[in-house]
Every structure is written in C-alpha cells, then in structure tokens.
Amino acid sequence: MNSGQTIMEVRLSEWDRKGPDTDDILKDLTLQKLGTSADQLSGIEETRGVTFRELRTGLEISTTSYVGRIQVGKLSVAISPKIQGMPLARLIRYAYGLRDLHLHSLAEHWTDQSALVDLLLVQLLQELKELIARGLVRKYSRRPENLASPRGKIDLVSLAKRGGRFDATVPCIHHPRTYDWLPNRILAQGLLAGAHLTGDPEIRSGLRRLYSLLETSVPSCRLDWKSVNDALNCLDRQSRAYLPALTIVRLLVEGQGVVFGQGSELATFKGFLFDMNRFFQQLLLRFFQEHIRPETVRSELPLNGMIQFETTSPGRRAGFRSPRPDFAIVHNGQSQNLLDAKYRDIWGQSIPRDWTYQLSMYALANALTPEATILYPTLALDAVEEKILISHPVNRKHLATVRLRPVKLLALADLVSSGARSAFDERKQLARHLCFGQSLN
C-alpha cells in the first residue's frame, strides 16, 4: 500500500461488487490499514448500503442504491448511477420540483461520480442568485438596545433598574426588519457545507463568494436535518420561492457523512451519498399525483391488521410495524392494487428473493384483485412487463400475481422535460400504464 497521503480510488456502479479478484488496489488491503474497523463501518452499511468485507486475500466492497463518493482512510470509493448526463438532471429537477436552469455546461462533468453533488450545488447557486436578485425575505425581530436616538418603545423596566443614573442612551425595544430568519440562515450554511463537499474549484469558489455576501447580514446556525425541516415549516405563500433551494440543502444534509455505528455510536465519513431508491420513489409519486387523480394514489398506505401477533406471555410485544407499500391505488376507500418502487434494474437479471416474498404478501393481502406490482427502472428499450404467478403448492390453484413493470427512464426524462401538449397526453397515458397496466398506444 502506498505511504503518505496518497489516496487510492475504487470505482463502482450502483448494485455492484469489487474485490481483490477484480481490482488490484483491494489486494491485501485490510480495514486496519485504512485506520478503521468493522464496528465503525457498520453504520455506513446499515444506513448507506455500502458494505466493506475483509477476505483472506484483501477487501471486498459491495454497493446498493446509494451513489456518490465516500472516503474511508486512504481509500476513496466512487459509486456512479447507471443513468447519467442530462436525463438524470431532468429527472432530479422534476422529482424535487426544481426549476430548469438550463445547466447544459455541466453535462461534460457527468462521467465522474462526484458530478451528482456538483449538479445539486450548481442548482443551489443559481436558485440563490435568483432569490438574492429578487430580494431575500426580511422579518421583524425583537431587539432590546440602548439608543441615543430612541426608536420603538422605551424599556421602562430597564430604565427603572438604572436607579436614577443618567446616561446618553435610552433603553428601547424596537423591531427592525433584518435577514435574521431561519431559512436565510439555513441557506447560508448550505453554501458553506457545499463548498466542503465539491471537488470542483470553480463551483467551490462560487459557493464561497455567495456565502461571503450573506455572512455579514445572516447569522450562522447549526445545519442538520431538524433545522432544515424547521426552515421548511417557516415558509408561507409569500416565501414559497425558497422551497427549491431549501429542498437542495435538505438533500445535501441527508447525503453527508454522518451515520450511527454499532451501539448507536456516531461515525463520520468524508463524502456524499445520494439515495437513488428514495429519489425513484419521489419521482414516481410526483408523476402519479400530477397525472392521476390525487385521491386515487396513496403514498405508503399502512396495511393495518395484515400481520398480527398473539402470545400468552404477559408484557411481550412483537415490535413490528404494519407493512407500507410505496403506492396504493384506492377506489371507493378500498385498495385495488399495491405498487412498490424498487430502484434496481432487474431486466434480464435474477429477481431478489426478498422482493418476491414482500410483493407476494402484498398480492395475497389484496382481497379485491390479488395482485401487486414492482416498478423498477431500466435503460433497456426492449424491456416488457413480466409476471410471477403464485399458486397453492398442493392443488396448484392460482392465488395471486406479482407484476414486474419496467419504468424506462430515458423515455420518462424526455416526457417530463417536454412542454408540448402531446407530451402531456403521453404522460397521462404512461401514468395509467404504470399504475393500472393499461396498454400504451
């Protein structure tokens, strides 16, 4: 292994595996040589889906639906999505309601695994420039202050506490309009955090330049998941323009390297990992809500009563939650079909066993139509719907059906970015095909 501060790099794609048999860098490599341990990396495996396994001949790394780049000691692990370039940018913008800022200049970077975070950061830069050009929101804030020229209300309590001593100032309570508002503070901290995430000098310079404009008038604050959600809850009709920028900051916070290891110990890693599975679910949710009646599609509807636990032991509880399929098609208050979004291209590949078991339960639980559907992404243009038939093991009576329905991402990216009337009709037709299985013309 190289000495000093030399960084070794391993490149993988989503749902990939590399080991000493496929990459020489991983030969004879151990977690101890990287300055870490299995306990410290357990949090990354549990929450980010990246597994490090020590073998006799070296280190094995496997990935799931998280893409991006992380650094463990002297080892940099770069994970790329299968869909890249402008199609990925269009789908991300659509899924999270971001504006199309025509960032075609970034397309040349999207062969690199760090480009996903760069895309989000450039989008954040442009969103903030738009907000600053329009004028950031200012709010009235209560400020007790000793003033030579009184403003607001004289603070009689503070004045009485002086005990008759004279001063050139008068204690006042006034309410100036300032930029000291939580969403402004979160956006400023998001710029600072983004400057540490990107490896592109031009993007880093732009983020720091914009931060320097804000830091004089916007106080700093803690940047975490709770504070970002609090900032989102501050928005109203007049400040809805902040939503895209705050959404990007939330994605950056969710993807940064803080996870819990064994025993709830906090472990950190340098880098950014983006959950493509959550992105795929959000993409389909917005697509369905816009092109099918909102009351028809329910997101994560709990199947209460599907699984129950009985015991004669007092005080013992099962501790499991009701199953929640990603989408439920509801008619007259009853679910007609259950759909689950799985971010893994299974066209021409074996079907994961746990998927089969999970969707089989969903199908058997659906009394009206014993069916359930897996929606999976694919780049294959010839992918078609397939079925898994569930039958009784003794009498072979058909019990339920699990449908494997492909979502062709390249075609979807073209449709959601087109403003033509014909494209709107095609989107409605595609939404009904994905939800109900209706044929496409």
VMD Tcl script that draws the C-alpha trace (Angstrom):
set ca {
  {0.00 0.00 0.00}
  {1.25 3.50 -0.80}
  {2.56 5.57 2.04}
  {1.95 9.20 2.89}
  {-1.27 10.91 1.95}
  {-1.75 9.15 -1.41}
  {-5.44 8.43 -1.97}
  {-6.38 5.15 -3.65}
  {-9.59 5.10 -5.68}
  {-12.02 2.30 -6.43}
  {-14.81 2.91 -8.94}
  {-18.10 1.02 -8.81}
  {-21.63 1.48 -10.08}
  {-24.91 1.03 -8.22}
  {-25.64 -2.57 -7.20}
  {-22.04 -3.57 -7.88}
  {-19.26 -5.56 -6.22}
  {-15.49 -5.38 -6.39}
  {-12.87 -7.38 -4.57}
  {-9.25 -8.46 -4.75}
  {-10.11 -10.69 -7.72}
  {-11.34 -7.73 -9.81}
  {-9.28 -4.75 -8.55}
  {-5.58 -4.88 -7.65}
  {-5.95 -1.94 -5.23}
  {-8.05 -4.12 -2.94}
  {-5.49 -6.96 -2.79}
  {-4.01 -7.47 0.69}
  {-5.95 -4.41 1.90}
  {-7.44 -4.54 5.40}
  {-9.60 -2.23 7.48}
  {-6.73 -1.83 9.92}
  {-4.50 -0.46 7.14}
  {-7.26 2.06 6.37}
  {-7.32 3.13 10.01}
  {-10.87 1.95 10.69}
  {-12.79 -1.09 11.94}
  {-15.86 -3.15 11.11}
  {-17.77 -1.58 14.02}
  {-17.13 1.93 12.70}
  {-18.19 0.98 9.18}
  {-21.34 -0.87 10.28}
  {-23.29 2.39 10.26}
  {-22.35 3.04 6.63}
  {-23.58 -0.44 5.72}
  {-26.87 -0.07 7.62}
  {-27.77 3.46 6.50}
  {-25.91 3.91 3.20}
  {-25.85 0.35 1.81}
  {-22.08 0.23 1.20}
  {-20.53 -2.95 2.61}
  {-16.83 -3.49 3.38}
  {-15.88 -7.14 3.96}
  {-12.44 -8.45 4.82}
  {-11.40 -11.56 2.89}
  {-8.30 -13.69 3.17}
  {-6.86 -12.08 0.03}
  {-8.00 -8.49 0.59}
  {-11.04 -6.22 0.89}
  {-14.41 -6.64 -0.84}
  {-16.78 -3.69 -1.42}
  {-20.42 -4.01 -2.49}
  {-22.94 -1.25 -3.20}
  {-26.71 -0.86 -3.37}
  {-28.84 2.11 -4.46}
  {-26.61 4.85 -2.98}
  {-24.39 6.74 -5.43}
  {-21.72 9.37 -4.93}
  {-18.30 9.33 -3.30}
  {-17.02 8.50 0.18}
  {-13.54 8.35 1.63}
  {-12.53 5.76 4.21}
  {-9.00 6.45 5.37}
  {-6.78 6.47 2.27}
  {-9.41 4.73 0.15}
  {-11.84 6.74 -1.99}
  {-14.92 4.83 -3.15}
  {-16.71 6.37 -6.16}
  {-20.18 4.99 -6.98}
  {-21.85 6.08 -10.21}
  {-25.52 5.80 -11.25}
  {-26.30 3.91 -14.44}
  {-28.30 6.83 -15.80}
  {-26.15 9.94 -16.19}
  {-25.96 13.23 -18.05}
  {-28.92 15.41 -18.90}
  {-31.58 12.66 -18.41}
  {-30.58 12.31 -14.75}
  {-30.60 16.10 -14.30}
  {-34.10 16.35 -15.79}
  {-35.46 13.60 -13.56}
  {-33.94 15.06 -10.38}
  {-35.31 18.51 -11.16}
  {-38.75 17.08 -11.86}
  {-38.84 14.81 -8.79}
  {-37.98 17.59 -6.34}
  {-39.73 20.48 -8.07}
  {-36.56 22.34 -9.03}
  {-36.50 24.87 -11.83}
  {-34.94 24.08 -15.20}
  {-31.98 26.44 -15.21}
  {-30.53 25.01 -18.46}
  {-27.28 23.85 -16.89}
  {-26.06 22.15 -20.07}
  {-22.45 23.15 -19.34}
  {-22.34 20.55 -16.57}
  {-23.00 17.66 -18.96}
  {-19.28 17.24 -19.61}
  {-18.70 16.52 -15.90}
  {-21.31 13.79 -15.58}
  {-18.99 10.96 -16.43}
  {-17.45 11.49 -12.98}
  {-19.02 10.05 -9.83}
  {-18.81 13.33 -7.93}
  {-20.92 15.12 -10.53}
  {-24.24 14.36 -8.83}
  {-23.39 16.54 -5.84}
  {-21.94 19.15 -8.22}
  {-25.24 19.21 -10.09}
  {-27.12 19.90 -6.85}
  {-24.63 22.58 -5.82}
  {-24.76 24.44 -9.14}
  {-28.55 24.29 -8.96}
  {-28.35 25.68 -5.40}
  {-26.08 28.50 -6.60}
  {-28.48 29.50 -9.35}
  {-31.52 29.28 -7.08}
  {-29.85 31.54 -4.50}
  {-28.76 34.06 -7.12}
  {-32.41 34.26 -8.21}
  {-33.54 34.79 -4.61}
  {-30.94 37.50 -3.98}
  {-31.84 39.26 -7.23}
  {-35.50 39.33 -6.13}
  {-34.55 40.31 -2.60}
  {-34.21 37.97 0.37}
  {-37.07 37.88 2.84}
  {-36.64 40.16 5.85}
  {-38.54 39.67 9.09}
  {-39.22 41.89 12.09}
  {-37.13 40.78 15.05}
  {-37.39 41.98 18.65}
  {-34.24 43.82 19.69}
  {-33.64 45.39 23.16}
  {-30.97 48.05 22.74}
  {-29.62 51.24 24.35}
  {-30.05 54.01 21.77}
  {-29.02 57.66 21.65}
  {-32.00 58.33 19.37}
  {-34.94 56.38 20.80}
  {-36.84 54.03 18.49}
  {-39.76 51.76 19.15}
  {-40.87 51.50 22.79}
  {-38.89 52.78 25.76}
  {-38.00 49.88 28.06}
  {-39.28 51.29 31.36}
  {-38.19 48.24 33.36}
  {-34.56 48.61 32.24}
  {-34.77 52.36 32.78}
  {-36.00 51.88 36.36}
  {-33.15 49.44 37.05}
  {-30.65 52.24 36.43}
  {-31.67 53.70 39.79}
  {-31.72 57.33 38.69}
  {-28.33 57.23 36.97}
  {-28.25 59.37 33.82}
  {-26.87 58.12 30.53}
  {-26.57 59.42 26.97}
  {-28.64 56.48 25.76}
  {-32.18 55.30 26.45}
  {-33.10 51.59 26.75}
  {-35.53 50.77 23.95}
  {-37.28 47.76 22.47}
  {-37.66 48.05 18.72}
  {-38.36 45.66 15.87}
  {-36.10 46.25 12.86}
  {-36.51 44.23 9.67}
  {-33.45 42.01 9.29}
  {-32.28 38.99 7.35}
  {-32.05 37.05 10.61}
  {-34.64 34.45 9.59}
  {-34.14 30.68 9.85}
  {-34.48 29.88 6.10}
  {-31.87 32.57 5.32}
  {-29.52 31.10 7.94}
  {-30.00 27.57 6.58}
  {-29.28 28.66 3.00}
  {-26.09 30.44 4.09}
  {-24.90 27.35 5.97}
  {-25.85 25.20 2.98}
  {-23.46 27.23 0.82}
  {-20.68 26.71 3.34}
  {-21.34 22.97 3.61}
  {-21.47 22.65 -0.17}
  {-18.05 24.29 -0.52}
  {-16.61 21.43 1.55}
  {-18.42 18.76 -0.49}
  {-17.45 19.69 -4.04}
  {-14.13 18.87 -5.66}
  {-14.64 21.41 -8.44}
  {-12.63 24.62 -7.76}
  {-14.97 26.78 -9.84}
  {-18.08 25.59 -8.00}
  {-16.34 25.93 -4.63}
  {-15.29 29.49 -5.46}
  {-18.85 30.42 -6.48}
  {-20.30 28.98 -3.27}
  {-17.81 30.80 -1.04}
  {-18.27 34.06 -2.93}
  {-22.02 33.93 -2.41}
  {-21.58 32.94 1.24}
  {-19.34 35.97 1.82}
  {-22.20 38.19 0.63}
  {-24.60 36.67 3.16}
  {-22.42 36.14 6.25}
  {-22.34 39.86 7.15}
  {-26.13 40.10 7.44}
  {-27.21 36.49 8.12}
  {-26.12 34.89 11.44}
  {-24.75 31.36 11.43}
  {-26.69 28.38 12.78}
  {-26.46 24.63 13.18}
  {-27.12 22.75 9.95}
  {-28.85 19.41 10.48}
  {-31.96 17.52 9.40}
  {-34.17 19.07 12.12}
  {-33.13 22.67 11.43}
  {-33.73 22.23 7.68}
  {-37.22 20.85 8.33}
  {-37.91 23.73 10.74}
  {-36.88 26.14 7.98}
  {-39.22 24.43 5.51}
  {-42.06 24.77 8.03}
  {-41.41 28.53 8.19}
  {-42.38 29.01 4.56}
  {-45.71 30.55 3.61}
  {-47.34 31.74 0.43}
  {-45.07 34.78 0.20}
  {-41.84 32.83 0.69}
  {-42.58 29.76 -1.46}
  {-39.71 30.77 -3.75}
  {-37.36 29.44 -1.05}
  {-38.68 25.87 -1.42}
  {-36.38 24.65 -4.26}
  {-33.20 25.96 -2.58}
  {-34.15 24.52 0.83}
  {-35.02 21.20 -0.81}
  {-31.50 21.03 -2.25}
  {-29.97 21.82 1.16}
  {-32.06 19.02 2.69}
  {-30.74 16.58 0.07}
  {-27.18 17.68 0.84}
  {-27.70 17.22 4.59}
  {-29.27 13.77 4.11}
  {-26.36 12.64 1.93}
  {-23.50 13.90 4.07}
  {-21.30 11.53 6.02}
  {-22.78 11.16 9.50}
  {-24.18 7.74 10.41}
  {-24.72 5.62 13.51}
  {-22.50 2.61 14.06}
  {-22.91 -0.31 16.44}
  {-24.24 0.69 19.84}
  {-25.58 3.95 18.34}
  {-22.05 5.35 18.22}
  {-21.79 8.28 15.86}
  {-19.43 7.60 12.95}
  {-18.41 10.01 10.23}
  {-17.07 9.66 6.73}
  {-15.96 12.23 4.22}
  {-18.16 12.46 1.15}
  {-21.71 12.45 -0.12}
  {-24.04 9.55 -0.94}
  {-27.38 10.07 -2.67}
  {-30.18 7.53 -2.18}
  {-31.42 6.69 -5.67}
  {-34.17 4.47 -4.22}
  {-35.80 7.40 -2.38}
  {-35.30 9.57 -5.44}
  {-37.04 6.97 -7.64}
  {-39.98 6.77 -5.21}
  {-40.29 10.58 -5.10}
  {-40.09 10.73 -8.90}
  {-42.96 8.28 -9.34}
  {-45.03 9.89 -6.57}
  {-44.94 13.30 -8.23}
  {-45.57 11.76 -11.65}
  {-48.65 9.92 -10.40}
  {-50.00 12.87 -8.41}
  {-49.80 15.16 -11.44}
  {-51.34 12.79 -13.99}
  {-53.78 10.67 -11.98}
  {-56.44 11.93 -9.58}
  {-54.60 12.60 -6.28}
  {-57.18 10.71 -4.23}
  {-56.58 7.59 -6.33}
  {-52.90 7.17 -5.40}
  {-51.92 6.91 -1.73}
  {-48.29 7.00 -0.67}
  {-47.11 4.47 1.94}
  {-50.61 3.43 3.00}
  {-50.24 1.16 6.07}
  {-51.83 -2.28 5.73}
  {-53.23 -2.33 9.26}
  {-54.29 -5.74 10.52}
  {-52.45 -7.65 7.81}
  {-50.00 -9.14 10.33}
  {-50.99 -9.73 13.95}
  {-49.13 -11.19 16.90}
  {-50.65 -13.43 19.57}
  {-48.99 -14.60 22.76}
  {-49.99 -15.82 26.21}
  {-46.90 -14.26 27.77}
  {-47.84 -11.02 29.60}
  {-45.92 -7.93 28.58}
  {-44.40 -9.48 25.45}
  {-44.79 -7.50 22.21}
  {-43.80 -8.36 18.67}
  {-42.33 -4.95 17.87}
  {-43.07 -4.94 14.14}
  {-44.80 -2.25 12.10}
  {-47.61 -2.65 9.60}
  {-46.34 -3.13 6.02}
  {-46.38 0.06 3.92}
  {-46.26 -0.40 0.15}
  {-44.90 2.66 -1.64}
  {-48.17 3.27 -3.51}
  {-51.73 2.03 -3.18}
  {-54.36 2.50 -5.89}
  {-57.57 3.26 -3.97}
  {-61.15 3.22 -5.26}
  {-64.18 3.84 -3.03}
  {-61.95 3.64 0.03}
  {-60.54 0.20 -0.84}
  {-57.15 -0.59 -2.34}
  {-57.31 -2.15 -5.81}
  {-53.61 -2.59 -6.42}
  {-50.42 -2.21 -4.43}
  {-47.22 -0.98 -6.05}
  {-43.67 -0.89 -4.75}
  {-40.85 1.14 -6.32}
  {-37.57 -0.79 -6.35}
  {-34.52 1.03 -7.64}
  {-32.70 -1.84 -9.34}
  {-32.70 -2.77 -13.00}
  {-33.81 -6.42 -13.00}
  {-34.49 -6.69 -16.75}
  {-32.60 -9.80 -17.80}
  {-31.38 -10.31 -14.22}
  {-32.45 -12.57 -11.38}
  {-35.16 -11.23 -9.09}
  {-34.07 -10.66 -5.46}
  {-35.72 -13.23 -3.20}
  {-36.87 -10.71 -0.58}
  {-38.68 -8.72 -3.30}
  {-40.62 -11.82 -4.29}
  {-41.62 -12.59 -0.71}
  {-42.60 -9.00 0.08}
  {-44.73 -8.46 -3.02}
  {-46.30 -11.91 -2.70}
  {-47.60 -10.87 0.72}
  {-48.95 -7.62 -0.73}
  {-50.71 -9.50 -3.52}
  {-52.28 -12.06 -1.17}
  {-53.46 -9.25 1.14}
  {-55.38 -7.59 -1.68}
  {-58.84 -9.15 -1.50}
  {-60.42 -7.35 -4.49}
  {-57.70 -8.09 -7.01}
  {-54.95 -10.37 -5.67}
  {-52.17 -8.52 -7.46}
  {-49.14 -6.42 -6.59}
  {-46.70 -4.62 -8.87}
  {-42.97 -3.96 -8.74}
  {-41.98 -0.77 -10.57}
  {-38.30 -0.90 -11.45}
  {-36.11 1.46 -13.52}
  {-34.39 0.33 -16.68}
  {-32.38 1.74 -19.57}
  {-33.31 -1.21 -21.78}
  {-35.58 -0.07 -24.61}
  {-36.93 -3.59 -25.18}
  {-37.98 -4.24 -21.55}
  {-41.56 -5.51 -21.19}
  {-43.83 -6.42 -18.30}
  {-43.39 -9.87 -16.76}
  {-45.37 -11.78 -14.15}
  {-44.77 -14.04 -11.18}
  {-47.71 -16.41 -10.66}
  {-48.36 -17.58 -7.10}
  {-50.15 -20.92 -6.78}
  {-51.11 -23.31 -3.99}
  {-48.26 -25.82 -3.57}
  {-50.64 -28.82 -3.41}
  {-53.63 -28.25 -5.69}
  {-51.85 -25.70 -7.96}
  {-54.78 -23.30 -7.70}
  {-53.79 -19.78 -8.75}
  {-53.73 -17.45 -5.73}
  {-52.13 -14.17 -6.77}
  {-49.95 -12.37 -9.32}
  {-46.89 -10.16 -8.91}
  {-46.26 -7.96 -11.94}
  {-42.76 -6.76 -12.84}
  {-43.36 -3.48 -14.66}
  {-40.36 -1.58 -16.10}
  {-40.07 2.21 -15.96}
  {-38.00 3.33 -18.94}
  {-36.03 6.23 -17.51}
  {-34.77 7.75 -20.76}
  {-38.29 7.99 -22.18}
  {-39.61 9.36 -18.88}
  {-36.86 12.02 -18.78}
  {-37.85 13.21 -22.26}
  {-41.55 13.33 -21.35}
  {-41.23 15.27 -18.08}
  {-38.99 17.90 -19.69}
  {-41.26 18.50 -22.69}
  {-43.86 21.26 -22.65}
  {-45.74 20.10 -25.73}
  {-49.46 19.31 -25.44}
  {-48.87 15.89 -26.98}
  {-46.27 15.17 -24.28}
  {-48.85 15.92 -21.55}
  {-51.22 13.38 -23.10}
  {-48.39 10.85 -23.32}
  {-47.52 11.44 -19.66}
  {-51.12 10.75 -18.60}
  {-51.14 7.59 -20.68}
  {-47.82 6.44 -19.19}
  {-49.03 7.14 -15.64}
  {-52.12 4.99 -16.20}
  {-49.95 2.27 -17.71}
  {-47.64 2.21 -14.69}
  {-50.50 2.30 -12.16}
  {-53.15 0.17 -13.84}
  {-51.27 -1.74 -16.52}
  {-53.19 -0.14 -19.38}
  {-51.51 -0.67 -22.75}
  {-49.55 2.12 -24.41}
  {-50.53 3.18 -27.93}
}
mol new
graphics top color blue
foreach p $ca { graphics top sphere $p radius 0.5 }
foreach p [lrange $ca 0 end-1] q [lrange $ca 1 end] { graphics top cylinder $p $q radius 0.2 }
display resetview
